[in-house]
Each structure stands twice: as structure tokens, then as C-alpha cells.
Amino acid sequence: MKKNDPYTRDDQTRFTMRINTELLEKIRADAEKNKRSTAKQIEYVLEQYILSLPNE
């Protein structure tokens, strides 16, 4: 799904979102504790949420 974006790997998709400032600051702080970027922390949290869902 390459859209002429030289910075995004073939297995990734660029995604932009708006997020509450206070929530983002909490995510940033958590990311720093876990030595992750903010984007990777958001990805990790989303992955953990998806894994916690019951299998269909």
C-alpha cells in the first residue's frame, strides 16, 4: 500500500489523528518510561487492546 511516501515502510500505513492534549501528555510520559516514541506507545496500547478482545 505504498502511496509515494519514501518514509513509510511497505508494512506500515501513515495515519494522522487529533487527540486530547492531556491524554497525549499522559501517553508521552508513559512512552518515556518505556523508552518508546509517542507513536510507538500509541501503537503498543492499541495492540494490547486488540489482543485483549475476545476472539470472534
Secondary structure as GFF3:
##gff-version 3
##sequence-region A 1 56
A	DSSP	alpha_helix	21	33	.	.	.	ID=ss1
A	DSSP	alpha_helix	38	52	.	.	.	ID=ss2
###
